[in-house]
């Protein structure tokens, strides 16, 4: 009685069943971060993040970053479409958005105007956000990343170019 992926013993643990195999909570989150099937009485105390109601034993639930939702509650915060089977993003306000609403209404890079996607590394300066690949020195065009820089008259200069 153990997790197929990491071999953790599942006695007195939260576990999930997928394709007739058992997985611990961490491995299932890695494999399929959205739809999970509740299989443990330990989770019955958890409530849906959206509606606040308890889950029933064996009930299907959606999970994202250790927050649990009824599948019908797992909806885009803007268009209200179910986001169970599509890509989605959690924005700074904590709300989940489907891909289309994220592209339309989500935060965008101040330089290229493209939306930020999950896992992208961002740079922030003067209250604005940029893709790391867009936030570059105006002279050498190298990404600023963790380098020191100076901004004068709207022009960004890396530390190396400032010394020239």
C-alpha positions as CSV (number, residue, x, y, z in Angstrom):
1,X,0.0,0.0,0.0
2,X,2.4,2.7,-1.3
3,X,2.8,5.5,-3.8
4,X,3.6,4.3,-7.2
5,X,6.0,7.1,-7.9
6,X,7.9,7.8,-4.7
7,X,7.1,4.5,-2.8
8,X,5.9,6.3,0.3
9,X,3.8,4.1,2.6
10,X,0.2,5.4,2.4
11,X,-1.0,4.2,5.7
12,X,-2.8,7.1,7.5
13,X,-1.8,9.4,4.5
14,X,-3.9,11.3,2.0
15,X,-3.7,9.4,-1.2
16,X,-5.2,9.4,-4.7
17,X,-6.1,6.9,-7.3
18,X,-5.3,7.4,-11.0
19,X,-5.5,4.7,-13.7
20,X,-5.7,2.0,-10.9
21,X,-2.5,3.2,-9.2
22,X,-2.1,5.0,-5.9
23,X,-0.2,8.2,-5.4
24,X,0.6,10.3,-2.3
25,X,-0.6,13.9,-2.3
26,X,2.8,15.4,-3.4
27,X,3.3,13.0,-6.3
28,X,-0.3,13.4,-7.5
29,X,0.1,17.2,-7.4
30,X,3.2,16.8,-9.6
31,X,1.5,14.4,-12.0
32,X,-1.9,16.2,-12.4
33,X,-2.1,19.5,-10.5
34,X,-5.8,20.1,-11.1
35,X,-8.2,17.2,-10.9
36,X,-7.8,14.8,-8.0
37,X,-10.2,12.3,-6.5
38,X,-10.7,12.4,-2.7
39,X,-9.9,9.1,-1.1
40,X,-9.1,9.8,2.5
41,X,-11.2,10.7,5.5
42,X,-8.4,13.1,6.6
43,X,-9.5,15.6,3.9
44,X,-13.1,15.6,5.0
45,X,-12.3,18.5,7.3
46,X,-11.0,20.7,4.4
47,X,-13.4,23.0,2.8
48,X,-13.8,24.3,-0.8
49,X,-11.8,27.5,-1.1
50,X,-14.6,29.1,-3.2
51,X,-17.9,28.0,-1.6
52,X,-16.6,27.0,1.9
53,X,-18.6,23.7,1.9
54,X,-17.1,20.4,3.1
55,X,-16.2,17.6,0.7
56,X,-17.8,14.2,0.8
57,X,-15.9,11.0,0.9
58,X,-15.0,9.9,-2.6
59,X,-16.1,13.2,-4.1
60,X,-14.0,14.6,-7.0
61,X,-12.2,17.7,-6.1
62,X,-9.9,20.2,-7.9
63,X,-6.7,21.1,-6.3
64,X,-4.3,23.9,-7.0
65,X,-1.3,24.8,-4.8
66,X,-2.9,22.9,-1.9
67,X,-6.2,24.8,-2.2
68,X,-9.2,22.5,-2.8
69,X,-12.3,23.3,-4.9
70,X,-15.4,21.5,-5.9
71,X,-15.1,21.0,-9.7
72,X,-18.1,23.2,-10.3
73,X,-16.4,25.9,-8.1
74,X,-13.2,25.8,-10.1
75,X,-14.1,28.6,-12.5
76,X,-12.4,31.6,-14.1
77,X,-12.8,34.7,-11.9
78,X,-13.7,36.8,-14.9
79,X,-15.7,34.8,-17.5
80,X,-16.9,32.1,-15.0
81,X,-16.0,29.3,-17.4
82,X,-14.9,26.0,-15.8
83,X,-11.1,25.8,-15.8
84,X,-10.8,22.2,-14.9
85,X,-9.6,21.0,-18.3
86,X,-7.8,24.1,-19.5
87,X,-4.8,26.2,-18.6
88,X,-5.3,28.8,-15.9
89,X,-3.3,31.3,-13.9
90,X,-3.6,32.7,-10.4
91,X,-3.1,36.5,-10.5
92,X,-1.9,38.8,-7.7
93,X,-5.4,39.2,-6.4
94,X,-5.5,35.5,-5.7
95,X,-8.2,34.9,-8.3
96,X,-7.9,32.1,-10.9
97,X,-8.3,33.1,-14.6
98,X,-8.5,30.9,-17.7
99,X,-5.9,31.4,-20.3
100,X,-8.0,33.8,-22.5
101,X,-8.9,36.1,-19.6
102,X,-5.3,36.0,-18.3
103,X,-4.1,37.2,-21.7
104,X,-6.8,39.9,-21.9
105,X,-6.9,41.1,-18.4
106,X,-3.7,39.9,-16.7
107,X,-0.5,41.7,-16.0
108,X,1.6,42.4,-19.1
109,X,5.3,43.3,-19.6
110,X,5.7,47.1,-19.9
111,X,8.1,46.6,-22.9
112,X,6.7,43.9,-25.1
113,X,3.1,44.1,-23.8
114,X,2.8,40.3,-23.7
115,X,1.2,38.6,-20.6
116,X,3.3,36.9,-18.0
117,X,3.0,33.1,-17.9
118,X,3.3,30.8,-15.0
119,X,7.0,30.2,-14.1
120,X,8.4,33.1,-16.0
121,X,11.1,35.1,-14.2
122,X,10.1,38.7,-13.9
123,X,12.0,41.9,-13.2
124,X,10.4,44.8,-11.4
125,X,11.5,48.4,-11.4
126,X,9.7,51.7,-10.5
127,X,6.4,49.8,-9.8
128,X,6.4,48.2,-13.3
129,X,6.9,44.6,-14.3
130,X,9.0,43.2,-17.2
131,X,10.0,39.9,-18.6
132,X,13.6,39.3,-17.7
133,X,14.5,39.0,-21.4
134,X,12.9,42.4,-22.0
135,X,14.5,44.3,-19.1
136,X,17.9,45.0,-20.9
137,X,20.6,47.6,-20.9
138,X,19.9,50.2,-23.6
139,X,23.5,50.2,-24.8
140,X,24.7,46.5,-24.7
141,X,21.2,44.9,-24.8
142,X,22.2,42.4,-22.2
143,X,19.5,41.4,-19.6
144,X,19.9,43.3,-16.4
145,X,18.8,40.3,-14.2
146,X,20.6,40.7,-10.9
147,X,23.2,43.3,-12.1
148,X,23.4,46.8,-10.8
149,X,21.9,49.4,-13.1
150,X,21.0,53.0,-13.4
151,X,18.0,54.7,-15.0
152,X,18.5,58.3,-16.3
153,X,15.9,60.0,-18.5
154,X,14.1,56.7,-19.0
155,X,17.3,54.9,-20.3
156,X,18.5,51.8,-18.5
157,X,22.2,51.2,-18.3
158,X,23.9,48.2,-16.8
159,X,26.8,48.7,-14.4
160,X,29.4,47.7,-17.0
161,X,28.1,50.2,-19.6
162,X,28.0,52.9,-16.9
163,X,31.8,52.5,-16.3
164,X,32.5,53.0,-20.0
